[in-house]
Amino acid sequence: MVNFRSSLLVASVVLALATPALAQSGDAAKPAQIDRNGVLILVRSSLLALDHANKTGNYTVLRELGSPQFQMNTDARLAEIFAQQRRDNLDLSGVAALDSQLTLMPQIEPNGMMHMKGFFPSLPAQVNFELLYAPVNGQWRLFGISVGLASSTPAAPAPANGKPAPAAKPPGR
């Protein structure tokens, strides 16, 4: 059973290390020239490779699918990074059938990497992801990955002033 902690987000591999590299230049990110099918293939294949690695405990294929920088992680290091997901029995297999919703459209960062972010809407929790790909020999190869769960239950927006709204009075009183 998956542990559905509120706003759980498991930051993984080198994405946290790559974030400063994204902002190292004053140049702005540019939209990536990739179609919807290309995005679906990249997202699904990355998340399913992680799912298979977590289920088998064998991170060799996930590692080999990555960029040379990603491959600097040993299989043992990847197993350590994703240990909590394995303990929580995080099941990502639903991404094979669901369509992702992007919250950050694929963009080319000033460092040449393609960056995207989104989620797969599902119940009782949605799968959130953030992916970073490096260009390697004309292909996008995984550089960084962050995957986790968040509640998919609708929540009321917080009031602007931080105080709860007063209770409504019944009409005619």
N, C-alpha and C positions, 0 to 999 in steps of 0.2 A: 504494500500500500504506500502511495506517495504521501509524504508529509507536506501538507498544503499550508505552510506558514505564510502569513500575510506579506505580500510584496516580496516573496523570495526571489532573489536574482543571484544566480551563481556565476560570478565573473570567472572566466576561465582563460587559460593559456596566455598568450602574449598581448591580448587586446588592451589590457590595462597598461602594459608597457608601451604599446603603440600609440596611445592617445596623445602624449606630448609630441610625438613625431608628426601627428596630423596638424598641429598648430604651429609648427616650427617656421613656417613662411607666412608672410603677410598676404599671399595670394589666396583668393577665394576658391572653394571647391567648385567643380563644374559638373553638370549632369553627365552621367555615364551613357555612352552610346551602346545600350544593351536592351534588347526587347524583353517583353514579359516572359516569354518562354525561356530565354536565357537566365533570367532572374530566378524563375521557378526551379530550373535545373540546378543552379548553384546552391540555392537555399536548401532545397530538399535533399540533394546529395550530401551536403555538408552535415545537416542535422541527422540524416539517416546513418551516415558513417559514424557519427558520434553515438547514436543509439545502439548500433551494432557493437561498437567498441565497449560501451558501458555494459551491455548484456553479456558479452563474452569475456570481458576483462582483457581483451587483446587489442591493443591500440596501434598495432603495426600498420594496418591499412589506413586508418585515419592519419597517422603520421606521414606516411608515404604520399598521400593525396595532397599534403600541404606544400607550401613554398619552402625553399631551402632554409629560411629563418625559422619556420614552424618545425621543420625536421630537426632542428637543434635540440628540441625536446626529446628525451629518450622515452621509450615506451613506459618505463617505470615512472618517469616524471609525469607523463600524461595520466597514468593510472592514479597517481597521487592527487593530481589536480581535479580529477573527476570522481574521486572517492565518495564524496557526499552524494552525488547524483546516483551512484551505484547503491549506496546504503538506503537512499530514499526510493529505490526502484523507479526512478524517473523513466517513464515510457514516452518516447518521442515518435513511436510508429504512426500515430495519427497524422503526422505531417505529410505522409504519403498520399492521403486522401483529401486533406483540407487545403483550401487556398489561403495563402498568407496575405496579411494586410500590412503594407509597408507604412511606417511612420517617418522614415527617412528614406527617400527615394535613392536609388543607387547613384552615387556621386564619386567623381575622381577627386581625391584630396590633392593638395599641392605636392605631396611626396609621390604621387603617381598611383597610389593604392585606391581600390574601389571599396567604398564604405556603404553599408546599408543597415537598416534597423527595422524591426517590425514584430508581428505576433501572429500566431495561429489561434483564432477564436475557438475555444472549446470549453466544455463544462466538465467538472466543476472548476477547472483552472485553465487559463490560457498559457500557451507556450510563448514566451518572449525570446527574441534573439537579436543579437548584434553581430555582424560579420564584417571582416576586413579581408580583402583579397589582394595579393601582389601579382603583377604581371610577370609570368615566367614563360619564355619561349612561345609567346603568342597566346597563352592561356591564362585564365584567372585561377590562381592557386591559393588555398586557404592560408591566411597569415595569422588571423586572430578570430576567436569565437567566444561569445558569451551567450549562455542559454539558461533559462530558469522559468519558474512558474509564478504566476500572479493570479489573484482572485479574478474570476470573470463575472462576479456578481456586481450588478450596477450599484454604485454608491452615490449618495447625494453629494453635490459639490459643497465644499466648505464655504461658509459665509466669508465675504471679503474682509470684514473687520475681525474675524477670528472668534466672534461671540456667537453662540447659538441663536437662531431666529426665535422671536417670542412665539408662544403658542397662539394659534388663531382662535379668535373668539367666535362662538356660534352666532349665526345671524339673529338679529332682533334682541340682543341682550346688551 
